[in-house]
C-alpha cells in the first residue's frame, strides 16, 4: 500500500513520533494505522513522544576541539541524575565530536552517527532511559589557537558549564585561565563593540534617571553618566573586566602581557534561560493519583 504524506501526518499527530519513524511504522504495517501505533509503542517511540512535553532543564554541556576549531554542545535531560548516567554521557560526547563537522544546530540534528541521525539517537535514548531530552544549543569558535574548559566536570570534556576561548597567539596556560575567568564571571560580550546596543541604551537610560533624581545640574549629570557607563563596561565586557587571576589587571592588559590577543569566547551553562515550573509536593501527589 502507498504511504501518503497525510497518513504520516496523522500518525505523527496521534503519537508524537518523528516523521521518519512514523513513515517506517506505516510501511512496516502496510498502512494500517492501529498496527503502526502499536509498532511505535513496541519500539518505545510513542512512549518517548509522550515525554516530549516535560521540561528538560538539566543535562550536560560537552566541548570538543580539533585543530584551531572548538565546539560546545548542550544536551538537556529532566534530571541531574541522568547527567551522571554513562550511557547518556557517551551519547553527548559523540554528539559533540560530530558537531565539529557541521555548521549549525540544524545540521547537527540531521548529522549521522553510525548510520542514524542525532535526532533519532536522542529519541531512542528517551525511550530507553525514560526521560525527555533535547538537543538545545551548539556554538563553534575558531582562532589561531582555541582553548576549552569545563566547570564542574562530571566526565572528561563535559559538565555544567562549557567555555571556549579563541586567541591569536599560542599560550594555552593563559587561555585556560581566561576560560576559567569566563566560567566564573560570565561576561556579556568580548568588548563594547559587540555588546547589544539596546542593552547599552537601556542601562544608560537607567543611569540618567538615577542621576536626575539627585537634582544636580545637567553638566554634572553628564559627567556622572560617563563614569557610571565606564564602570558598567568594566563589569560586563570581558576585556575590561578585572582579571580574576590578578585583579590589578584588566583581562585585556593580562592578555597583552601574555603576548596574545583574545578574539572570542563562548560560554554555555546547562539550563540557562529555561523556565522550570515547580509544584509543591501535595500537588505532585495529587497529579499522580489522578493519573
C-alpha positions in Angstrom: 0.0 0.0 0.0 1.3 3.5 -0.9 2.1 5.6 2.2 0.9 9.2 1.8 2.0 12.3 3.5 -1.4 12.8 5.1 -1.1 9.3 6.6 2.3 10.1 8.1 1.0 13.4 9.4 -2.0 11.7 11.1 0.2 9.1 12.8 2.6 11.8 14.0 -0.3 13.8 15.4 -1.6 10.7 17.2 1.7 9.5 18.6 4.1 12.5 18.5 6.7 10.3 16.8 9.2 11.7 14.3 8.4 11.9 10.6 10.8 9.1 9.6 9.7 6.8 12.4 6.0 7.4 11.5 6.7 6.6 7.9 8.6 3.5 8.7 5.9 2.3 11.1 3.3 2.7 8.3 5.5 1.0 5.8 6.2 -2.0 8.1 2.4 -2.4 8.7 1.1 -1.8 5.2 -0.6 1.5 6.1 -2.6 0.0 9.0 -2.8 3.0 11.4 -3.6 1.0 14.5 -0.9 -1.5 13.8 1.5 1.3 13.2 0.7 2.9 16.5 1.3 -0.5 18.3 4.6 -0.8 16.3 5.7 2.6 17.6 4.7 1.7 21.1 6.6 -1.6 20.9 9.7 0.3 19.7 9.4 2.8 22.6 9.0 5.7 20.1 5.4 6.6 21.0 6.4 6.4 24.7 9.3 8.8 24.0 6.9 11.2 22.3 4.7 11.4 25.3 7.6 12.6 27.4 8.4 15.5 25.0 6.2 17.9 26.8 8.1 17.6 30.1 10.7 20.3 30.9 14.3 19.2 30.3 16.5 21.8 32.1 19.3 19.6 33.4 21.8 17.6 31.4 25.3 18.3 30.1 27.4 20.7 28.1 30.2 19.0 26.2 33.2 20.5 24.5 35.4 19.2 21.7 38.4 20.6 19.8 40.0 19.7 16.5 42.9 21.8 15.2 42.0 25.5 15.5 38.3 24.9 15.9 36.3 24.1 19.1 32.7 23.4 19.7 30.3 23.4 22.7 27.0 21.5 22.7 24.2 21.5 25.3 22.0 18.3 25.6 19.3 18.5 28.2 17.5 16.0 30.3 14.9 16.2 33.0 17.0 15.4 36.0 20.6 15.8 37.1 20.8 12.1 37.8 20.7 11.3 34.0 23.6 13.7 33.5 25.7 11.2 35.6 24.5 8.2 33.5 27.4 6.7 31.5 25.0 5.9 28.6 23.8 9.5 28.4 27.4 10.8 28.7 28.6 8.6 25.9 25.8 9.9 23.6 26.6 13.5 24.5 30.3 13.0 23.8 29.7 11.5 20.4 27.3 14.4 19.6 30.0 17.0 20.5 32.5 15.3 18.2 30.0 15.2 15.4 29.3 18.9 15.9 32.9 19.7 14.8 31.9 18.8 11.2 28.6 20.6 10.9 27.8 24.3 10.6 24.8 24.7 13.0 22.3 23.1 15.3 20.0 22.0 12.4 22.9 20.3 10.7 23.9 18.6 13.9 20.4 17.2 14.4 20.5 15.7 10.9 24.1 14.5 11.1 24.5 10.8 11.3 26.4 8.7 13.9 26.7 5.1 13.0 24.1 5.4 10.3 21.4 7.1 12.5 20.7 10.8 12.8 21.5 12.6 16.0 17.8 13.5 16.4 16.9 9.8 16.1 19.6 8.7 18.6 18.2 11.2 21.1 14.7 9.8 20.5 15.9 6.3 21.1 17.6 7.4 24.3 14.4 9.0 25.6 12.7 5.6 25.2 15.5 3.6 26.9 16.3 6.0 29.8 12.8 7.2 30.3 13.3 11.0 30.4 12.6 13.8 28.0 15.8 15.0 26.4 16.6 17.7 23.8 19.5 18.9 21.7 19.3 22.6 22.7 22.4 24.6 21.7 25.6 24.4 19.8 28.3 27.1 19.5 31.5 26.9 17.4 34.7 29.1 17.7 37.9 29.3 15.6 41.2 31.1 16.1 44.9 30.9 15.8 44.5 28.7 18.9 41.5 27.6 20.8 41.2 26.5 24.4 38.3 24.6 26.1 37.4 24.4 29.8 34.6 22.6 31.6 33.5 23.7 35.1 32.1 21.1 37.5 33.1 18.3 35.1 31.1 15.1 35.6 33.1 13.3 32.9 36.1 14.2 30.6 35.0 17.2 28.4 31.6 17.6 29.8 29.8 19.2 32.8 27.5 22.1 33.8 29.4 24.9 32.2 31.5 24.7 29.0 33.8 27.5 27.8 35.7 28.1 24.6 38.3 30.8 24.1 40.0 31.9 20.9 43.4 33.5 20.9 45.8 35.0 18.3 48.9 33.6 20.0 49.8 30.2 21.4 49.6 30.4 25.2 47.4 27.5 26.3 48.0 28.1 30.0 46.8 31.7 29.8 43.9 30.7 27.6 42.8 28.2 30.2 43.0 31.0 32.9 40.8 33.2 30.7 38.3 30.3 30.2 38.1 29.9 34.0 37.5 33.6 34.3 34.7 33.4 31.8 33.1 30.5 33.6 33.2 32.3 36.9 32.3 35.9 35.9 30.0 35.3 32.8 30.7 38.4 30.8 28.0 39.6 28.4 30.4 40.2 25.5 34.0 40.4 24.5 34.1 44.3 24.3 32.0 47.4 24.0 31.9 46.9 20.2 29.9 43.7 20.3 27.7 44.5 23.2 24.0 44.7 22.3 23.3 48.3 21.6 19.7 48.0 23.0 21.2 46.7 26.3 23.7 49.6 26.5 21.0 52.2 25.8 18.7 50.7 28.4 21.5 50.9 31.0 22.3 54.4 30.0 18.7 55.5 30.4 18.5 53.9 33.9 21.6 55.7 34.9 20.3 59.0 33.6 17.1 58.6 35.6 19.0 57.8 38.7 21.4 60.7 38.3 18.5 63.2 37.7 17.0 62.1 41.0 20.0 63.8 42.6 18.8 67.2 41.4 22.3 68.1 40.1 22.8 70.3 37.0 22.8 68.6 33.6 26.5 69.3 33.1 27.3 67.4 36.3 24.8 64.6 35.4 26.7 64.1 32.0 29.9 63.5 33.9 28.2 61.1 36.3 26.7 59.1 33.4 30.1 58.9 31.7 31.7 57.5 34.8 28.9 55.1 35.5 28.8 53.7 32.0 32.6 53.2 32.1 32.1 51.2 35.3 29.2 49.2 33.7 31.5 48.3 30.8 34.2 47.1 33.2 31.6 44.8 34.7 30.0 43.2 31.6 32.7 43.1 28.9 35.4 40.5 29.1 38.4 42.7 28.0 37.5 45.4 30.5 36.9 43.2 33.5 39.3 42.8 36.3 41.2 39.5 35.7 40.2 37.0 38.4 43.8 35.6 38.5 45.2 39.1 39.0 42.5 41.7 39.8 45.1 44.5 39.4 45.0 43.9 35.7 42.1 44.0 33.2 41.8 40.9 31.1 42.9 42.9 28.0 46.1 44.0 29.9 46.8 40.5 31.1 46.4 39.2 27.5 48.9 41.9 26.3 51.4 40.8 29.0 50.9 37.1 28.0 51.7 38.0 24.4 48.3 37.1 23.0 45.0 38.7 21.9 41.6 37.3 22.9 39.4 37.2 19.7 36.3 35.5 21.0 34.7 33.3 23.7 31.7 31.1 24.2 30.1 30.2 27.5 27.2 27.7 27.7 25.7 26.8 31.0 23.2 23.9 31.4 19.6 25.1 31.6 20.3 28.8 31.5 17.2 30.7 30.3 14.9 27.7 30.7 11.9 28.4 32.9 11.1 25.4 35.2 7.6 25.3 36.7 7.9 23.8 40.2 5.0 22.2 42.0 4.7 21.6 45.7 4.8 18.0 47.0 1.0 17.9 47.6 0.3 19.0 44.0 2.7 16.3 42.6 0.9 13.6 44.7 -2.5 14.8 43.6 -1.4 14.7 39.9 0.0 11.2 40.3 -3.3 10.0 41.9 -5.3 11.4 39.0 -3.0 9.7 36.6 
